[in-house]
Amino acid sequence: MAEQVAPQLMPAGELVIVPDPVPLFVAVSAKVCRLNVAVTDFAAVIDTVHAPVPVQAPLQPANVEPAAAVGVNVTDVPLV
């Protein structure tokens, strides 16, 4: 069973401020309309040219299994 389902209870009159606070400053706002213009050069026709490419990738050498090898473990202990 949930304990916090019901809304919080606030006793009446607990959050009353007497007298109402007076603002310390007055805010003045004004809206200024400006026109933003950018001059842009553009061409009427744009041509795109791609360099010729091969139809498929060049041939790659075949994979070769490496020859059998022998593992060697060397531990070097310094002389003290």
N, C-alpha and C positions, 0 to 999 in steps of 0.2 A: 504494500500500500504506500503510495507516494505521499510525503509530508509537505512538499512545497507546491502543490497544485493550486491551492487557493491564492488569490492576489494578496499583496501585502496590505496590512491594515495600518492606516495613518490616522492618529487621533485628530479630530477636528480642531483647528486653531493652532496647531503646533508650528506650522510654517507661515505664520503671518508676520510681516514686517511693518511696524508702525513707527513713524510715518513713512510713506512711500519714498524711496531714495530719489534724489534729484540728479539728473545727469550732469557730469562734470564738464562736458564740452558739447558743442553742437556740431554735427557733421553736415557739411554742404557738399552736394555732388552736382556735377554738371556733365552733360553729354556733349562731346564735340565730334562732329562728323567730318571725316577727312576722306579724300579720294586717294587711293593708292594705285599708281599706274606704273607698269613696267613695260619698257619698249623691248621687243624681241625680234631678232632677224630670223627668218625661216625661208626655206626653199620650197618652191611650188612642187618640185619633183625630187624625190630622194631615191637614188639607186644604191643597191647593196650588192656587192660582188664577193663571192666566196672563191677561194683558191681550190683547184681540183684536188680531190682526195681519192685514195684507192678505194675500190669497191669493198674490199675486205682487208683485214689486218694481214701483214706479211707473215710468211710461214715461220714457225718457231721450232727450235730444235726439240727432238723427242726426249722425253724423260728417260733417264738411265738409272738403274739401281746401283748404289755405290758398292764397291768391292768389300769383301769381308775384312774386318780389321781386328786388332787385338787391343784391349783396354789395358792401360798401364797406370798404376797409382804409385807416386813417389812421395815419400815423406822425408823432409830434410830436418834434422835435429841439429841445432847449433852446438858447437863445443863450448863449454863454459869453463 
